[in-house]
Amino acid sequence: MPDFDLAVIGAGAAGLSVTAVAAQLGLRVALIERDRMGGDCLNFGCVPSKALLAASHAAQAARGAGRFGLRLPEPEIDWPAVQEHVHGVIAAIAPADSEARFRALGATVLRAEARFVAPDALSVDGRRITVRRIVIAAGSTAAVPPIPGLGGVPHLTNPTLFDLAERPDHLLILGGGPIGLEMADAFAGLGSRVTVVEAATIAGKDDPELVAGLREALSARGVTLLEGVSVTAVEPGPTLVLADGRRIDGSHLLVAVGRRPNLQALDLAAGNVQASAAGIATDRGLRSLTNRRVFAVGDIADPHGIGPRAFTHVGSYHAGIAIRRALFRLPARVDYAALPRVTYTSPELAQVGLTEAEATAAGHRIGILRWPLADNDRAVAERDVTGLVKLVVGGNRVLGAGILAPNAGEMIGLWGLAIAQRTKLNVLTSLVIAYPTRSEAAKRAATSFFAPRLFAPRTKSVVRLLARLP
């Protein structure tokens, strides 16, 4: 008999979700983690970054209070207290991800590195364990590009960013994706000068029309955005040498150019597990293409060659699929058609489904519905009218939605459900939404689909005819 029914490699969001369910179902589960319980999200990613953003946005709100007739002094940034806040948030959430909790659920927690020694066996701290099923949830780490000189210059990535002893005077950020933009917003709000250097365009996977509004908002807060510029070298200082000859000096350098899966230590060849630089190759049900005992979830999974999605909510989604397949032997498969993503800047940029460009490239006949926040009463009342709701529709259904607004991440869920359930627009327009809320803007965008027909000459003629009836 194998030592365990299930081994889970990695105690991040995906691995913990699988472990919690399997242990409570009475299976013999080994949870293996070489570093910190809670993984990247709790310790170096989602949790500390949102805590830092909360502090920054509070400072920004104080600076903007004048629009309400309130006169407040410039916020004094107590950097040690900000750091205490960030690490206090981590500590408050940590018990839910702790070793003690998972031992109490019945799992065997092994705090060591795991590597394959056979298709059904792992070596953990020198101990060989045999397993019926293995779920690899080893996550990803920050990618560091091969720029000349970068390796010899001290630089930050997300695991080191939240332990800064002092606030950066001038933070240079390589990369204008979600992490780079969120940290640009956070540090600018906390009083640092910030320069973002992006080889292409910022938020390159999002709708350019919505990105334009975000670009304007970040620039207005003093963030310098250099787009379409490559870095040819990094020199001590740190100093970025740009391809056009410019030199940008800063006090600190953050590298935020993407993620790479944590494959190196696993010895996947010994486990007959196929992988590439994108991650572990799986079918759409997250099962390894070459070892049927193995499933991969979270950042490390490359299902059906469509590439990883480095979001915590994807890890949780993957965990549900792996549980259904590995534990209950039920059919389940990845479907990213209604997968949301959010950049938690101020305003937030949220996207679900297809962008306008993606829908056009896929051959859909589309229409675009828009509603600006400037025409939303709640936004006007709060003197914050930056933003736009943009719906991509095909026929009478939504193919994609993008929202640039405060708390856009809270608003995007409805549109994910609409896409997943193929809900018709006329059903969505019948939804009663509380007034005044920014969510009304999304409904107004959907309602605008019917305006041309509602006010068409034929409709007017019918209404005039009906008006004559007793």
Backbone torsions as a table, in degrees:
resi	resn	phi	psi	omega
1	MET	NA	135.4	177.0
2	PRO	-60.7	157.2	179.6
3	ASP	-65.4	-35.4	-177.9
4	PHE	-136.9	150.5	172.1
5	ASP	-73.6	-34.7	-175.2
6	LEU	-146.6	135.1	169.9
7	ALA	-117.4	133.0	178.1
8	VAL	-116.0	120.4	-179.8
9	ILE	-98.9	107.1	178.9
10	GLY	115.5	124.4	-178.1
11	ALA	-109.3	44.3	169.4
12	GLY	-90.1	-164.5	-174.9
13	ALA	-57.2	-46.1	-176.7
14	ALA	-68.5	-48.8	-177.9
15	GLY	-63.5	-40.3	179.7
16	LEU	-65.8	-37.6	179.4
17	SER	-63.9	-44.9	178.5
18	VAL	-63.4	-45.0	-177.5
19	THR	-62.3	-44.6	-177.4
20	ALA	-58.4	-45.1	-178.8
21	VAL	-69.1	-47.6	-176.6
22	ALA	-62.4	-41.9	-179.3
23	ALA	-66.1	-40.8	-179.5
24	GLN	-71.4	-18.2	174.6
25	LEU	-84.6	-1.3	175.6
26	GLY	91.6	10.1	177.7
27	LEU	-78.4	154.8	174.2
28	ARG	-83.2	107.5	-171.0
29	VAL	-118.1	132.2	170.8
30	ALA	-107.5	120.5	175.3
31	LEU	-103.6	119.2	-171.9
32	ILE	-114.6	123.5	-179.3
33	GLU	-141.0	124.7	-177.0
34	ARG	-89.1	-14.9	-175.3
35	ASP	-126.8	-121.7	-173.9
36	ARG	-96.9	137.3	172.4
37	MET	-61.7	141.4	-177.1
38	GLY	95.9	-15.1	173.3
39	GLY	63.7	-159.2	-174.5
40	ASP	-64.7	-41.7	-174.6
41	CYS	-58.6	-51.1	-177.8
42	LEU	-69.1	-43.3	-168.1
43	ASN	-93.1	-34.4	-172.2
44	PHE	-133.6	2.5	-170.4
45	GLY	-129.0	-109.7	-171.4
46	CYS	-53.7	-47.7	-172.5
47	VAL	-69.3	-56.1	179.9
48	PRO	-65.2	-34.1	-179.1
49	SER	-66.6	-39.9	179.6
50	LYS	-72.4	-31.9	175.5
51	ALA	-65.7	-42.2	178.3
52	LEU	-65.4	-41.5	177.4
53	LEU	-62.0	-37.0	179.0
54	ALA	-61.5	-42.0	177.5
55	ALA	-64.1	-43.9	-179.7
56	SER	-63.2	-44.0	-177.7
57	HIS	-68.7	-29.6	174.4
58	ALA	-65.0	-41.2	177.1
59	ALA	-64.4	-41.3	178.7
60	GLN	-64.0	-38.1	179.2
61	ALA	-64.1	-38.5	178.2
62	ALA	-64.2	-40.9	179.5
63	ARG	-66.4	-29.5	-177.0
64	GLY	-93.5	6.3	-175.9
65	ALA	-66.8	-18.4	-179.5
66	GLY	-59.6	-26.9	-179.0
67	ARG	-68.6	-13.6	177.4
68	PHE	-103.1	6.3	-177.2
69	GLY	85.2	16.9	179.4
70	LEU	-105.8	130.4	-179.9
71	ARG	-106.9	108.0	-178.9
72	LEU	-118.1	147.5	176.9
73	PRO	-71.4	163.6	174.4
74	GLU	-58.7	129.9	-178.9
75	PRO	-59.3	137.9	174.0
76	GLU	-91.6	120.0	-176.1
77	ILE	-90.9	110.5	176.0
78	ASP	-94.4	94.2	-171.4
79	TRP	-60.6	-44.7	176.9
80	PRO	-58.4	-36.9	179.1
81	ALA	-70.0	-35.7	175.4
82	VAL	-62.6	-44.7	178.2
83	GLN	-62.3	-39.4	177.8
84	GLU	-62.1	-39.9	176.4
85	HIS	-60.6	-48.0	-177.6
86	VAL	-60.6	-48.0	-177.6
87	HIS	-74.2	-24.3	173.4
88	GLY	-67.0	-37.0	176.7
89	VAL	-64.8	-43.6	177.5
90	ILE	-58.7	-46.1	-178.2
91	ALA	-63.6	-34.0	-179.4
92	ALA	-68.8	-32.6	-177.4
93	ILE	-89.5	-24.8	-172.5
94	ALA	-54.4	-38.0	-178.4
95	PRO	-56.7	-31.2	179.2
96	ALA	-67.5	-22.3	-179.3
97	ASP	-108.8	12.0	-168.3
98	SER	-79.3	158.4	175.1
99	GLU	-59.5	-41.4	-178.7
100	ALA	-60.3	-41.7	-179.5
101	ARG	-63.1	-43.4	-175.2
102	PHE	-76.4	-28.3	170.7
103	ARG	-65.2	-40.3	179.4
104	ALA	-64.6	-29.5	176.9
105	LEU	-74.6	-14.6	178.3
106	GLY	112.0	1.3	179.5
107	ALA	-81.9	151.2	170.1
108	THR	-92.8	115.8	-176.9
109	VAL	-98.9	121.7	-179.2
110	LEU	-113.8	115.1	-175.9
111	ARG	-94.2	80.1	-178.6
112	ALA	-163.4	173.4	178.3
113	GLU	-85.5	141.7	179.3
114	ALA	-110.9	142.9	171.2
115	ARG	-145.2	151.1	179.4
116	PHE	-72.2	140.6	169.4
117	VAL	-122.7	-7.9	176.4
118	ALA	-166.3	166.5	179.3
119	PRO	-59.1	-23.6	-178.9
120	ASP	-121.9	19.7	-175.7
121	ALA	-143.7	146.7	179.5
122	LEU	-126.1	150.8	169.7
123	SER	-104.7	122.8	-178.7
124	VAL	-126.8	107.8	-179.2
125	ASP	54.0	41.8	178.2
126	GLY	84.6	-6.3	179.7
127	ARG	-98.2	131.9	177.2
128	ARG	-90.9	126.3	176.0
129	ILE	-123.8	140.6	176.7
130	THR	-103.8	147.9	-169.2
131	VAL	-145.2	143.8	175.0
132	ARG	-74.7	-45.7	-178.5
133	ARG	-134.3	145.9	179.1
134	ILE	-128.7	129.4	173.8
135	VAL	-111.9	117.8	179.2
136	ILE	-93.5	116.0	-179.9
137	ALA	-131.2	46.6	-171.3
138	ALA	-79.4	-5.2	171.5
139	GLY	74.0	-158.0	-176.4
140	SER	-140.9	170.9	177.6
141	THR	-135.8	164.7	-178.1
142	ALA	-64.2	133.2	176.1
143	ALA	-81.5	139.7	177.2
144	VAL	-118.5	115.2	-174.4
145	PRO	-71.4	154.8	-178.5
146	PRO	-82.1	60.5	178.6
147	ILE	-85.5	130.2	-180.0
148	PRO	-52.7	129.2	177.2
149	GLY	90.2	-17.2	-174.9
150	LEU	-63.5	-39.6	-177.9
151	GLY	-63.0	-24.2	-178.9
152	GLY	-96.9	3.0	-178.5
153	VAL	-114.1	127.6	177.3
154	PRO	-56.3	130.3	180.0
155	HIS	-145.5	160.3	-178.1
156	LEU	-101.4	147.2	162.6
157	THR	-128.7	179.0	-173.5
158	ASN	-60.2	-31.2	178.4
159	PRO	-67.3	-22.1	-178.6
160	THR	-106.6	-11.4	-173.1
161	LEU	-63.5	-36.6	-171.1
162	PHE	-91.1	10.5	175.9
163	ASP	-113.9	18.2	-179.0
164	LEU	-62.7	128.7	-180.0
165	ALA	-75.4	-22.6	-179.3
166	GLU	-138.0	153.1	177.4
167	ARG	-72.2	132.9	178.6
168	PRO	-62.0	138.5	173.2
169	ASP	-75.0	-46.5	177.9
170	HIS	-140.1	106.1	-178.0
171	LEU	-91.7	120.1	172.7
172	LEU	-93.1	133.4	-178.6
173	ILE	-123.3	120.4	173.0
174	LEU	-89.3	111.0	177.4
175	GLY	116.0	126.6	-178.6
176	GLY	-112.0	35.1	173.2
177	GLY	-86.8	-167.0	-176.5
178	PRO	-56.1	-45.3	-177.8
179	ILE	-65.3	-46.6	-179.4
180	GLY	-60.6	-42.5	-178.1
181	LEU	-71.8	-40.2	178.1
182	GLU	-61.6	-44.0	-179.5
183	MET	-72.5	-29.3	173.4
184	ALA	-62.7	-45.2	178.9
185	ASP	-63.6	-45.2	-176.9
186	ALA	-61.8	-51.4	-175.0
187	PHE	-73.1	-31.6	175.8
188	ALA	-63.9	-41.9	179.2
189	GLY	-66.1	-25.2	-179.9
190	LEU	-94.7	10.9	169.6
191	GLY	101.1	3.0	177.9
192	SER	-86.0	148.8	165.0
193	ARG	-75.9	141.1	-175.6
194	VAL	-135.8	133.1	173.5
195	THR	-127.1	125.5	178.2
196	VAL	-106.8	129.2	177.3
197	VAL	-115.4	120.3	-177.3
198	GLU	-128.2	127.8	-176.6
199	ALA	-67.5	-28.8	179.2
200	ALA	-112.1	-115.3	176.0
201	THR	-123.1	150.5	179.5
202	ILE	-64.7	150.5	179.3
203	ALA	47.3	50.8	-170.8
204	GLY	-63.6	-20.1	-179.7
205	LYS	-89.5	-5.9	-176.8
206	ASP	-99.5	169.1	-177.1
207	ASP	-65.6	123.7	-176.4
208	PRO	-58.1	-32.2	-179.9
209	GLU	-65.1	-39.3	177.8
210	LEU	-75.5	-37.3	178.7
211	VAL	-61.4	-34.1	-179.9
212	ALA	-58.8	-40.6	178.4
213	GLY	-67.9	-38.4	177.5
214	LEU	-66.5	-41.2	178.4
215	ARG	-58.2	-45.0	-179.5
216	GLU	-63.5	-40.6	-178.7
217	ALA	-66.9	-43.1	179.6
218	LEU	-66.1	-41.8	179.1
219	SER	-62.9	-38.3	179.9
220	ALA	-64.2	-25.7	178.7
221	ARG	-91.2	7.2	173.1
222	GLY	97.2	3.9	177.5
223	VAL	-75.9	126.9	175.6
224	THR	-88.3	120.9	-178.2
225	LEU	-110.9	115.3	177.0
226	LEU	-108.9	108.8	-175.7
227	GLU	-111.8	153.4	-179.1
228	GLY	67.7	28.5	-176.7
229	VAL	-127.7	129.3	177.9
230	SER	-100.8	152.0	177.7
231	VAL	-98.4	122.6	-177.6
232	THR	-94.7	-19.7	179.8
233	ALA	-163.8	156.1	174.1
234	VAL	-124.0	130.3	-179.2
235	GLU	-118.5	157.8	178.6
236	PRO	-55.1	144.1	-178.2
237	GLY	153.0	-59.6	-2.0
238	PRO	-81.2	153.3	176.3
239	THR	-129.0	130.7	175.0
240	LEU	-97.2	127.2	175.5
241	VAL	-100.1	117.7	-175.2
242	LEU	-93.6	158.6	-177.0
243	ALA	-62.3	-27.5	-179.7
244	ASP	-86.2	6.7	176.0
245	GLY	97.2	-11.8	179.2
246	ARG	-70.8	154.2	176.9
247	ARG	-125.9	126.9	-177.8
248	ILE	-114.6	116.9	-180.0
249	ASP	-95.8	142.5	177.1
250	GLY	-143.9	177.8	176.4
251	SER	-97.0	-29.0	-179.3
252	HIS	-142.4	154.1	-179.7
253	LEU	-128.4	124.6	175.5
254	LEU	-108.8	126.3	177.2
255	VAL	-98.9	116.6	-176.9
256	ALA	-139.7	63.0	-174.6
257	VAL	-106.4	11.4	178.3
258	GLY	131.9	-173.2	-175.1
259	ARG	-126.8	156.0	172.4
260	ARG	-133.1	141.5	-176.0
261	PRO	-68.8	147.3	-179.6
262	ASN	-83.5	82.2	-175.6
263	LEU	-102.4	-25.4	-162.6
264	GLN	-58.7	-44.2	-171.4
265	ALA	-82.2	-8.2	-169.5
266	LEU	-79.7	-18.7	-175.4
267	ASP	51.2	57.5	-174.9
268	LEU	-62.8	-29.8	179.7
269	ALA	-59.8	-38.0	179.2
270	ALA	-66.6	-24.4	177.9
271	GLY	-96.3	5.7	-178.2
272	ASN	56.1	43.9	180.0
273	VAL	-112.3	116.7	-177.8
274	GLN	-78.6	138.3	178.5
275	ALA	-151.2	164.3	174.7
276	SER	-136.5	-175.1	178.1
277	ALA	-61.6	-21.6	179.7
278	ALA	-80.6	-19.9	-178.3
279	GLY	138.0	-169.1	-179.2
280	ILE	-78.3	126.4	-177.6
281	ALA	-74.5	122.0	179.0
282	THR	-131.6	167.6	168.9
283	ASP	-80.3	-176.3	-178.4
284	ARG	-70.3	-10.9	174.7
285	GLY	-94.5	9.6	175.7
286	LEU	70.8	18.3	175.4
287	ARG	-92.1	138.7	178.3
288	SER	-54.4	140.1	179.4
289	LEU	-71.3	-18.6	-172.0
290	THR	-121.4	-11.7	178.2
291	ASN	-139.2	106.3	-172.2
292	ARG	-70.9	-11.0	175.5
293	ARG	-77.8	-17.0	-166.7
294	VAL	-108.1	137.3	171.9
295	PHE	-124.0	151.7	176.6
296	ALA	-126.4	136.8	-177.4
297	VAL	-136.7	156.0	177.1
298	GLY	79.6	-152.7	-173.2
299	ASP	-59.9	-24.5	-173.3
300	ILE	-85.2	-9.5	-175.4
301	ALA	-89.2	137.9	174.8
302	ASP	-122.3	78.4	-174.6
303	PRO	-71.7	123.0	174.0
304	HIS	57.0	26.8	177.0
305	GLY	71.2	13.9	-179.2
306	ILE	-93.1	1.9	172.9
307	GLY	89.6	157.3	179.8
308	PRO	-73.8	160.9	173.0
309	ARG	-127.1	104.7	-170.6
310	ALA	-85.7	68.7	176.1
311	PHE	-129.7	143.4	178.4
312	THR	-61.2	-39.4	-178.8
313	HIS	-67.5	-24.9	173.9
314	VAL	-70.4	-38.9	176.3
315	GLY	-58.9	-43.1	177.8
316	SER	-66.1	-39.1	176.6
317	TYR	-63.1	-45.7	177.4
318	HIS	-59.8	-40.3	-179.0
319	ALA	-58.4	-41.7	178.3
320	GLY	-61.4	-39.7	178.7
321	ILE	-67.0	-44.7	179.9
322	ALA	-63.1	-39.2	178.5
323	ILE	-62.3	-45.7	-179.1
324	ARG	-63.3	-40.3	-176.3
325	ARG	-80.7	-49.6	-173.0
326	ALA	-77.2	-34.8	-175.2
327	LEU	-95.8	-43.2	-175.8
328	PHE	-101.9	-6.4	180.0
329	ARG	56.3	38.2	178.8
330	LEU	-101.6	153.1	177.4
331	PRO	-71.0	138.0	176.5
332	ALA	-162.7	146.6	-178.7
333	ARG	-151.3	153.8	179.7
334	VAL	-70.0	135.4	173.2
335	ASP	-140.6	111.7	-176.5
336	TYR	-96.6	13.4	-176.2
337	ALA	-60.6	-31.1	-178.2
338	ALA	-120.5	35.6	-178.7
339	LEU	-82.5	118.4	179.5
340	PRO	-84.7	156.0	171.1
341	ARG	-143.9	144.6	-175.5
342	VAL	-137.2	134.5	168.9
343	THR	-103.5	118.5	-167.0
344	TYR	-90.6	45.7	173.5
345	THR	-80.8	-175.1	173.6
346	SER	-119.7	107.3	1.5
347	PRO	-75.9	163.4	176.5
348	GLU	-77.5	151.6	176.2
349	LEU	-119.0	113.6	-177.0
350	ALA	-118.8	141.6	-177.6
351	GLN	-141.3	141.6	172.5
352	VAL	-146.0	143.9	-178.5
353	GLY	74.4	-153.5	-174.3
354	LEU	-86.8	140.4	167.9
355	THR	-77.6	171.8	178.6
356	GLU	-58.1	-44.6	-179.0
357	ALA	-66.0	-41.0	-179.4
358	GLU	-66.3	-40.6	179.5
359	ALA	-65.8	-39.9	178.2
360	THR	-65.8	-43.4	180.0
361	ALA	-63.8	-30.4	180.0
362	ALA	-79.8	-2.9	176.1
363	GLY	89.5	10.5	179.1
364	HIS	-75.5	144.9	168.6
365	ARG	-87.4	112.5	-168.1
366	ILE	-119.3	160.5	168.2
367	GLY	-126.3	154.9	-179.3
368	ILE	-118.3	127.8	177.2
369	LEU	-115.2	130.7	-177.4
370	ARG	-128.2	150.0	168.5
371	TRP	-146.8	115.6	-178.8
372	PRO	-77.4	146.8	177.1
373	LEU	-65.8	-19.4	176.7
374	ALA	-62.8	-19.8	179.1
375	ASP	-104.8	21.8	179.5
376	ASN	-112.3	126.1	-172.2
377	ASP	-64.1	-36.1	179.8
378	ARG	-66.3	-41.7	178.7
379	ALA	-63.1	-39.7	178.5
380	VAL	-65.8	-42.3	-179.0
381	ALA	-62.6	-33.4	-178.8
382	GLU	-93.9	6.7	177.3
383	ARG	54.9	39.6	180.0
384	ASP	-142.8	83.3	-171.8
385	VAL	-101.9	11.0	176.6
386	THR	-68.6	129.1	174.1
387	GLY	139.3	169.3	-174.5
388	LEU	-159.2	142.0	167.7
389	VAL	-105.2	130.0	-178.5
390	LYS	-131.9	120.8	179.0
391	LEU	-110.8	135.1	173.9
392	VAL	-103.9	117.3	-175.1
393	VAL	-119.4	148.0	172.9
394	GLY	-125.3	112.0	-172.9
395	GLY	66.8	-125.2	-177.0
396	ASN	-107.1	21.0	-177.5
397	ARG	-130.5	155.2	179.9
398	VAL	-87.8	128.0	175.6
399	LEU	-97.8	-25.7	-178.9
400	GLY	-165.4	156.1	178.5
401	ALA	-142.7	140.4	174.7
402	GLY	-132.3	137.3	-178.7
403	ILE	-133.4	126.8	170.1
404	LEU	-112.5	109.0	-175.0
405	ALA	-172.4	160.0	168.4
406	PRO	-57.5	134.5	179.4
407	ASN	59.3	33.3	178.2
408	ALA	-60.6	-31.5	178.4
409	GLY	-62.3	-29.9	177.1
410	GLU	-77.3	-21.0	-176.7
411	MET	-91.3	-21.2	-169.8
412	ILE	-76.7	-18.7	-175.1
413	GLY	-59.0	-40.8	179.5
414	LEU	-56.8	-39.7	-175.6
415	TRP	-77.4	-28.4	171.5
416	GLY	-63.6	-42.7	177.5
417	LEU	-63.7	-42.0	-179.8
418	ALA	-61.5	-41.1	179.3
419	ILE	-68.9	-45.3	-177.7
420	ALA	-63.3	-37.5	-177.0
421	GLN	-95.8	3.1	180.0
422	ARG	52.6	45.8	-177.7
423	THR	-73.8	135.6	-179.9
424	LYS	-75.3	151.0	-177.6
425	LEU	-61.4	-35.0	-178.8
426	ASN	-66.6	-27.7	174.9
427	VAL	-71.1	-42.2	-179.8
428	LEU	-64.9	-36.5	-178.8
429	THR	-73.2	-16.0	177.5
430	SER	-83.2	-7.9	179.3
431	LEU	-68.6	131.9	177.7
432	VAL	-91.2	118.9	-178.5
433	ILE	-111.9	137.7	-177.4
434	ALA	-59.0	142.8	177.1
435	TYR	-111.6	139.8	-6.6
436	PRO	-95.5	128.5	175.1
437	THR	-138.4	156.1	175.4
438	ARG	-68.7	-22.3	178.4
439	SER	-60.4	-23.7	177.0
440	GLU	-59.9	-30.3	-178.4
441	ALA	-60.9	-38.4	179.3
442	ALA	-67.0	-41.0	177.3
443	LYS	-65.5	-38.5	179.0
444	ARG	-64.3	-36.8	176.3
445	ALA	-61.6	-45.5	179.9
446	ALA	-64.7	-40.3	-179.5
447	THR	-63.5	-31.4	-178.9
448	SER	-62.6	-17.9	177.0
449	PHE	-60.0	-34.5	-174.3
450	PHE	-94.8	-7.9	-175.8
451	ALA	-58.9	-43.8	-179.1
452	PRO	-59.8	-37.6	179.9
453	ARG	-77.2	-36.4	-178.8
454	LEU	-62.2	-39.0	-176.3
455	PHE	-105.2	20.0	178.0
456	ALA	-71.7	155.7	-179.9
457	PRO	-53.8	-39.7	-178.5
458	ARG	-63.4	-42.1	179.2
459	THR	-64.4	-41.1	178.5
460	LYS	-61.8	-38.5	179.0
461	SER	-64.2	-42.4	179.4
462	VAL	-63.1	-43.7	-179.5
463	VAL	-63.8	-40.1	177.8
464	ARG	-63.1	-39.6	178.4
465	LEU	-64.5	-44.5	179.8
466	LEU	-64.7	-30.2	-179.4
467	ALA	-66.2	-22.3	-179.1
468	ARG	-81.4	-15.6	-178.1
469	LEU	-72.8	145.7	-179.5
470	PRO	-68.9	NA	NA
